[in-house]
Amino acid sequence: MTVSIFVDTTILLYARDASEPEKQPLAAAWLEALWDRQCGRLSFQVLEECYTRLARKTAPAMDRHEARRYVASFLAWRPVPVDGQVIETAWAVEDRFSLPWADCLIVAAAQVAGSAYILSEALPHWQDFGGVKVASPFRLRAEALLGPAS
């Protein structure tokens, strides 16, 4: 069985950012592997953050229709809603790990999604947060967690 991998916002952004020549191909390769194996997960929080940064905060901003298409493509990954279960789980993460609130929501959504890993640059590589381990896409190739492509 393929493991579920939760993707943090910055990975979606790096995959589209040609100004990051070292990180862009690595992030894109991870997303391609997750699409191929159909094991990527994320939350509506991640999609909202991604759209906001692509359409409004990058310089120059991406055309909003292109940004919408990119973000909408990830609806196929069954985004986790930020609901009462995620909020309560995030409070437990905050109490146990003292992370910034946005990171607590990411970890909580990954836990609720049943993901084994969080693909993130912001969180410490290989840290275990209550059963969900962080994997940096810039320190580890997809095959290390997913096995070879079929």
HUBELFEN-V474793 format. One record per residue. N is the residue number from 0. RES is the residue in three letters. PSI is psi as a letter, one per 30 degrees, with the letter a starting at -180 (* if undefined). D_CENTER is the distance of its C-alpha to the mean C-alpha in Angstrom with 2 decimals. Layout:
n->[N/N]
res->[RES/RES]
psi->[PSI/PSI]
d_center->[D_CENTER/D_CENTER]
//
This chain:
n->[0/1/2/3/4/5/6/7/8/9/10/11/12/13/14/15/16/17/18/19/20/21/22/23/24/25/26/27/28/29/30/31/32/33/34/35/36/37/38/39/40/41/42/43/44/45/46/47/48/49/50/51/52/53/54/55/56/57/58/59/60/61/62/63/64/65/66/67/68/69/70/71/72/73/74/75/76/77/78/79/80/81/82/83/84/85/86/87/88/89/90/91/92/93/94/95/96/97/98/99/100/101/102/103/104/105/106/107/108/109/110/111/112/113/114/115/116/117/118/119/120/121/122/123/124/125/126/127/128/129/130/131/132/133/134/135/136/137/138/139/140/141/142/143/144/145/146/147/148/149]
res->[MET/THR/VAL/SER/ILE/PHE/VAL/ASP/THR/THR/ILE/LEU/LEU/TYR/ALA/ARG/ASP/ALA/SER/GLU/PRO/GLU/LYS/GLN/PRO/LEU/ALA/ALA/ALA/TRP/LEU/GLU/ALA/LEU/TRP/ASP/ARG/GLN/CYS/GLY/ARG/LEU/SER/PHE/GLN/VAL/LEU/GLU/GLU/CYS/TYR/THR/ARG/LEU/ALA/ARG/LYS/THR/ALA/PRO/ALA/MET/ASP/ARG/HIS/GLU/ALA/ARG/ARG/TYR/VAL/ALA/SER/PHE/LEU/ALA/TRP/ARG/PRO/VAL/PRO/VAL/ASP/GLY/GLN/VAL/ILE/GLU/THR/ALA/TRP/ALA/VAL/GLU/ASP/ARG/PHE/SER/LEU/PRO/TRP/ALA/ASP/CYS/LEU/ILE/VAL/ALA/ALA/ALA/GLN/VAL/ALA/GLY/SER/ALA/TYR/ILE/LEU/SER/GLU/ALA/LEU/PRO/HIS/TRP/GLN/ASP/PHE/GLY/GLY/VAL/LYS/VAL/ALA/SER/PRO/PHE/ARG/LEU/ARG/ALA/GLU/ALA/LEU/LEU/GLY/PRO/ALA/SER]
psi->[k/k/l/k/k/k/k/l/e/f/e/e/e/e/f/g/j/f/f/i/f/e/e/e/e/e/e/e/e/e/e/e/e/e/e/e/f/h/g/k/l/a/l/f/e/e/e/e/e/e/e/e/e/e/f/f/f/l/j/l/k/k/k/f/e/e/e/e/e/e/e/f/f/f/f/f/g/i/k/k/k/i/a/e/e/e/e/e/e/e/e/e/e/e/e/e/f/h/l/k/e/e/e/e/e/e/e/e/e/e/e/e/f/g/k/f/l/k/j/k/f/e/l/k/k/g/k/k/i/h/f/k/k/k/k/k/f/f/f/k/l/e/f/e/e/f/l/l/k/*]
d_center->[20.39/16.93/14.33/11.28/7.95/5.01/1.64/2.32/5.09/7.15/6.06/6.94/9.82/11.06/11.37/13.87/15.48/18.80/19.81/17.63/19.62/18.44/14.65/14.52/15.87/13.78/10.40/12.28/13.67/10.53/9.54/13.25/13.47/10.92/12.93/16.11/15.61/14.13/11.83/8.30/7.19/5.50/8.03/10.65/9.99/6.78/9.19/12.01/10.81/9.97/13.39/15.20/14.40/15.18/18.24/19.66/18.69/18.59/22.06/23.08/20.92/19.79/22.08/20.76/21.57/19.57/16.57/17.16/17.43/14.18/12.27/14.65/13.97/10.65/12.94/13.93/10.89/12.62/10.47/11.43/13.95/14.44/17.84/20.39/18.95/15.59/17.75/20.13/17.63/16.10/19.73/20.26/17.30/18.81/22.24/21.42/19.15/20.03/16.60/16.24/15.82/12.51/11.05/13.20/11.72/8.12/10.07/12.39/10.25/8.95/12.70/13.92/12.00/13.71/10.90/12.46/9.66/6.49/5.48/6.28/9.40/10.38/11.09/13.98/13.69/14.93/15.40/15.79/14.97/17.21/16.46/12.76/12.61/10.39/10.43/10.57/10.31/13.43/15.41/14.85/15.17/13.61/17.12/17.27/15.04/15.69/19.26/20.98/20.37/23.07]
//
